[in-house]
Amino acid sequence: MQAGAEKRTFKVRLTQQREGYWLATCGAPVCLARGKSESEVLEHIRAEIRYRIEWCPCTGVGEDYVLLDVEHA
């Protein structure tokens, strides 16, 4: 992460689906992810959010830049 860059918090909603998978959705940036466990789906949605907010791969958004505010549906 670049020096002086602040962390950002994104609201994420988790829903357990009938077949046992988890679905995570985020309203801004609009994206979703699916995983076999709660921790897996959070990892996927965090990566998807990072991908969508990077202007280009050279911006170097750090692993800890994206913080999640998780709500269970």
Steps between C-alpha positions, in 0.01 A plus 500: 500500500626845422620714787220702656221295339208446730304179544142491375205311644246336271160365605456135411192284546538125557229249420521124545344328202296180508771283349741602778696766313538859619422806289659839573371816334628856506302802380791734435689393302231266370636147516433155641688186590416143591688254718478171688550666838454838659874564511545395137224727370638795699843440348344493151291816547797688646707408192215599267461838672876562479492415129211738431644798689852481359550751220766273360715221645781751553302690768600234751188481717624302798343185643389690809350797309154339474320461831163323509196598705318165490124465542338155516168470315 
